[in-house]
Amino acid sequence: MKIRHAIGIGALALAAGACGSGETKSGSAEAPPATAEPQAAAEVAHAPATPDTLPSGIVLALAQFVDVAGKSEPGPARLEFLYRSKGAWHTSALEDPDSNVFHKAMLYEGSEGPRLLTLGGTAAIVKTWTKDGSALEGETIWQKDFGGKWSRMRDAEVADLYGDGSADIAVATHDQGVVAVLRPSPEGFSVVELDHQPDTIVHEVEIGDLNGDGQLEVYATPSEPNRFDGTPQPGKVVRYVPAAGEGRTVVADLGDRHAKEILVDDVDGDGTDELYVVVEGQVGEFKELVHPVEIRRYDADTKPTEGRLVATIQDRQTRFLTAGDVDGDGRKELVAATFSSGLWLLRPGEDPKGEWTLELIDKDSAGFEHAAILTDLDGDGVDELYVASDRNKEVRRYVWDGEKLAREVIYVRPDDRPIFTWNLMPVPNALIPGA
C-alpha cells in the first residue's frame, strides 16, 4: 500500500519479473546512511526524546526503477530496513530478482518462530525469510501465474481463520480476482482459493469479526482493472468466512466508485470491530476533483448501500488508513495518508457512527500510496506514526508532544532513483539484516 509523481503506476506493468528457484539469499550490505540531523526546534521542541536503541525497526516494501540504456525500467524487488542503535538510525537492504516489486513485507509468527513475510509482483510469489548470520534467506511458500495480464500478490493479513491455533495468511491478488488462504502444516502451506473473478483487481484484504460470533471474517476490495483517465472504476467490498465455508458476500456496494483501502478494527472501543471503507475520489476531464475521498463506516447490520459517512477529504485518493492511540488517552484514532493534501488525524465524536473530527497533521507529506503505520516501537504505550513521504524522498516519525504529532525525519533517500513505497511495517531487529 507508494510512489512518486514522476513515474506512473502503469510503468510497473512493463517489466516481467524473472522466475527463480524459490530459494533466495540476500546479503546485508548497508544501504546509504540514513540522516539523523536534528529538525527545526519548533518542530520537535516538546516531543519526547527518541530512545538510543529500539528493539524493533521498520521494513519498507518497494518497487524501484533503474536506468537501462537511458530508459527507466523496473528493477529487482527491494526491501529497506530502518533500525535504531547507539543513538542513530541505520539502514540495510535486500533485493530479490524473482519479482520486480514487493507489495508488502510484514512479520509472520508461526509455529516455526518469527519470520519475515513478503508478497512479490510479476512474478507473483509469497515468501518467508529467516536470518542466516547477517543475511536473510528466502523460501517460496506460494507462487502462481494467474493467467491474466499480470500476476501479482498484492496484500496479505495473518490470523487464525479456522480456529485451530494456526497462523493462516489471507492473500489478495492481481488481476484475476483471486482471494486465497495459505494454511500452514508440518509439510508446508496448503492453498485454499476463496474466490476467482476474471479481469478483477483485488487491492486489499482485512480480517476481523464484525458480528461478534467468534468466527473471523475476511474482507477484500475487488474492482474492475485500474483506470487512469478519470472514467469510473466500479468496485465493491466483499466478505468471506472461511471457517463457516461462506463464500463471497457483498458488504459495501460503491456504485461506479471503488475502494483501494479498507480497515477493520475496533476503533470506538465498544468491543466489536467496524469496517472502514475509503472510497476513492473521482476526477473530471481536466483532472479537476469531482468527488472527494469519502470514509464510510460499516457495522455488521449496515446495508451495503448505506455506509455511514464519517469523514470527507478533499483529495483524489487515500491509500493508507491506520488505527492507534496517538496521544495516550486510551482511545484509538485514525490517521489517513492522502495522495497530495497531507496526513489527517480522525477522531470519533460522541456518536462514533456520525461525523468525526478531521485535523491536518502535516500538509507537506505526500505519495501515490503514501505508506503509513501507527505502531509503538519504543514501548511507552503511545503509538508513533511512521510515514514514507515519497514526494519528499523521506521517511518520517511523528510523536505526540502534548498538543500535536511532532515530526522527525529519520531517513533521507540519497539519490533521485524513482521508487514506490508500497507499505511499511514494524519488524523485530532479529529479522533485520545487519542489525
Secondary structure, DSSP 8 states (H G I E B T S, - for coil): ----TTS-GGGGGG-------SEEEE-----S--------HHHHTTS----S--SEEEEEEEEEEEEETTEEEE--EEEEEEEEETTEEEEEEEEETT-SEEEEEEEEEETTEEEEEEEEETTTEEEEEEEETTEEEEEEEEE---SSS--EEEEEEEE-SSSSS--EEEEEEESB--EEEEEEETTEEEEEEEE--TTBEEEEEEEE-SS-SS--EEEEEEES----SS----BEEEEEEGGGTEEEEEEEE-TT--EEEEEEE--S-SSS-EEEEEE--EE-TTS-EEE-EEEEEE-TT--TT--EEEEEESSS-EEEEEEE-SSSSS--EEEEEESSS-EEEEE--SSTTS--EEEEEESS---SS--EEEE-TT-SSS-EEEEEETTTTEEEEEEE-SSSEEEEEEEE-SS---EEEEEEEEEEGGGSTT-
